[in-house]
């Protein structure tokens, strides 16, 4: 581990913490969500190629993430139309769990 930091059972990392114009918020948020959508699309493709069946988790997450992108577009459009900035914060929470066999 860097800096010899002890390993915690729970870790919270700051991903986004700032004030953004509508265009900046759209760029940051949509790029993150599209990366996650792409991850699940590739995971599903890999499952279909290797196992001959779809990845259940990927198939559940893709439409949810796409809905989130649509909602982001709505929020950003509202902010833009009203000449507002957006305050966006996002954290990544990491926990350790026993591996499934």
C-alpha positions in Angstrom: 0.0 0.0 0.0 1.2 3.5 -0.7 2.5 5.4 2.3 2.2 2.2 4.4 -1.4 3.1 5.2 -3.2 0.4 7.2 -6.0 -1.6 5.5 -9.4 -0.5 6.6 -12.5 -2.7 6.4 -14.4 0.3 5.0 -12.9 2.9 2.7 -14.6 6.0 1.3 -12.9 7.9 -1.6 -14.0 11.2 -3.0 -14.7 11.0 -6.7 -16.4 14.3 -7.5 -16.6 17.4 -5.2 -17.2 20.7 -6.9 -19.3 23.4 -8.4 -19.8 23.0 -12.2 -21.4 24.8 -15.1 -24.2 22.8 -16.8 -21.8 21.8 -19.6 -19.1 20.8 -17.2 -21.5 18.7 -15.1 -22.9 17.0 -18.2 -19.4 16.1 -19.4 -18.2 14.7 -16.1 -21.3 12.8 -15.1 -22.3 11.4 -18.5 -18.7 10.2 -19.1 -18.7 8.3 -15.8 -22.1 6.7 -16.5 -21.2 5.9 -20.1 -18.0 4.2 -18.8 -20.1 2.0 -16.5 -22.6 1.2 -19.3 -19.7 0.2 -21.5 -18.2 -1.9 -18.8 -21.5 -3.9 -18.5 -21.9 -4.1 -22.3 -18.5 -5.7 -22.6 -19.1 -7.9 -19.6 -22.3 -9.2 -21.1 -20.6 -9.7 -24.5 -17.8 -11.7 -22.8 -20.4 -13.8 -21.0 -22.3 -14.5 -24.2 -19.1 -15.5 -26.0 -17.6 -17.6 -23.2 -20.7 -19.1 -21.6 -23.4 -18.7 -24.3 -25.6 -16.7 -22.0 -26.1 -13.1 -20.9 -24.7 -11.7 -17.7 -27.6 -11.2 -15.4 -26.1 -8.3 -13.4 -25.0 -6.5 -16.6 -28.5 -6.9 -18.1 -30.1 -5.4 -15.0 -27.6 -2.5 -14.6 -27.5 -1.3 -18.2 -31.1 0.1 -18.3 -30.8 1.6 -14.8 -27.6 3.4 -15.9 -29.2 4.6 -19.1 -32.1 6.0 -17.1 -29.6 7.8 -14.9 -28.0 9.4 -18.0 -31.4 10.6 -19.2 -32.1 12.1 -15.7 -28.7 13.8 -15.8 -29.5 15.3 -19.2 -32.8 16.7 -17.7 -31.1 18.2 -14.6 -28.4 19.7 -16.7 -30.9 21.2 -19.2 -32.8 22.7 -16.3 -29.7 24.2 -14.8 -28.6 25.6 -18.2 -32.1 27.1 -18.9 -32.1 28.8 -15.5 -28.4 29.9 -15.7 -27.6 27.8 -12.6 -24.5 26.0 -11.6 -24.6 22.5 -10.2 -22.9 21.3 -7.0 -22.0 17.7 -7.5 -20.5 15.3 -5.0 -19.9 11.6 -5.4 -18.1 9.1 -3.1 -16.9 5.6 -3.8 -17.4 3.3 -0.8 -15.3 0.1 -0.7 -15.8 -2.8 1.7 -14.1 -6.2 1.9 -16.2 -9.3 1.7 -15.4 -13.0 1.7 -14.9 -14.3 -1.9 -17.7 -16.5 -3.3 -16.5 -19.9 -4.5 
